[in-house]
């Protein structure tokens, strides 16, 4: 049975409260946006209090090409990624030499050699390690990464997997784009990294986290324009439809109920939820559709307020906080879940 041995994170050192960022965006867009008050309202409506940024605020003015932004992504992704992996392996009590597989997920930058290859050199990971770089799953990838790592360990029960998520969303900013999706994204998304160490059931380490029992993926046909990127010479331009909360309402309850029924369970058996903080409207839809009491997603709401939406990294931050400060009763069941571009969902059954 796959176990989560440890979860850790790393943030860039540049941290700003939302009021400071709103002021910076007002200065950037004030002369071009016909209604700057709307910008401030949109940024406050996402209920984010502060965020970490990959670079000092003043440095973003120098990113006048996608190449410069992506070079910054490669540099900072290695810094925060290496920090997250080192700390999480130390917390798990597992030496770097014991890692057998390395999964990396991101949707905010590209590199060849890939981020995992660059971290091989920086961390001196074993040369025979199996590397699996995953790009494009977006907000889904934290949950999907846990599920795919558990799938691997089901066939390799004596091994160790490291999953690393790095998302530097601020480096995708499009300063010339005054569309509502870009204005919302500029107020919602933050930067950071999270790592998870998972071990197979033949390992004897004491695992701090829950067991991973099962997972399920659901894809919804013909929903490519709900969320994602339009990629051009300018870089990543956000696609963010108002349909995202509707996707939750249309699909999530049925997906969860069908998955749990396959495990001989119902929602009444689930004691805890580790959910991706997609945004206020998404979380409200999730609470309504899964018929959850307000406190069920309290850790997720807090993560949204404290650091914003970090795409694939966020659900792993919620998992870390749940393990550290809001641990469910031993033996109880939990769900880890996220939705993302495709449009699709990933649900993972945990046992604490």
Secondary structure as GFF3:
##gff-version 3
##sequence-region A 1 352
A	DSSP	beta_strand	2	10	.	.	.	ID=ss1
A	DSSP	beta_strand	14	17	.	.	.	ID=ss2
A	DSSP	alpha_helix	18	29	.	.	.	ID=ss3
A	DSSP	alpha_helix	36	45	.	.	.	ID=ss4
A	DSSP	beta_strand	50	53	.	.	.	ID=ss5
A	DSSP	three_ten_helix	57	62	.	.	.	ID=ss6
A	DSSP	alpha_helix	66	92	.	.	.	ID=ss7
A	DSSP	three_ten_helix	96	98	.	.	.	ID=ss8
A	DSSP	beta_strand	101	106	.	.	.	ID=ss9
A	DSSP	alpha_helix	115	123	.	.	.	ID=ss10
A	DSSP	beta_strand	130	135	.	.	.	ID=ss11
A	DSSP	three_ten_helix	138	140	.	.	.	ID=ss12
A	DSSP	alpha_helix	141	155	.	.	.	ID=ss13
A	DSSP	beta_strand	160	168	.	.	.	ID=ss14
A	DSSP	three_ten_helix	169	172	.	.	.	ID=ss15
A	DSSP	alpha_helix	180	188	.	.	.	ID=ss16
A	DSSP	beta_strand	191	199	.	.	.	ID=ss17
A	DSSP	beta_strand	211	219	.	.	.	ID=ss18
A	DSSP	beta_strand	227	232	.	.	.	ID=ss19
A	DSSP	beta_strand	235	240	.	.	.	ID=ss20
A	DSSP	alpha_helix	244	247	.	.	.	ID=ss21
A	DSSP	pi_helix	248	252	.	.	.	ID=ss22
A	DSSP	alpha_helix	253	262	.	.	.	ID=ss23
A	DSSP	three_ten_helix	267	269	.	.	.	ID=ss24
A	DSSP	beta_strand	270	275	.	.	.	ID=ss25
A	DSSP	alpha_helix	280	289	.	.	.	ID=ss26
A	DSSP	three_ten_helix	294	297	.	.	.	ID=ss27
A	DSSP	alpha_helix	298	307	.	.	.	ID=ss28
A	DSSP	alpha_helix	312	325	.	.	.	ID=ss29
A	DSSP	beta_strand	333	340	.	.	.	ID=ss30
A	DSSP	beta_strand	344	351	.	.	.	ID=ss31
###
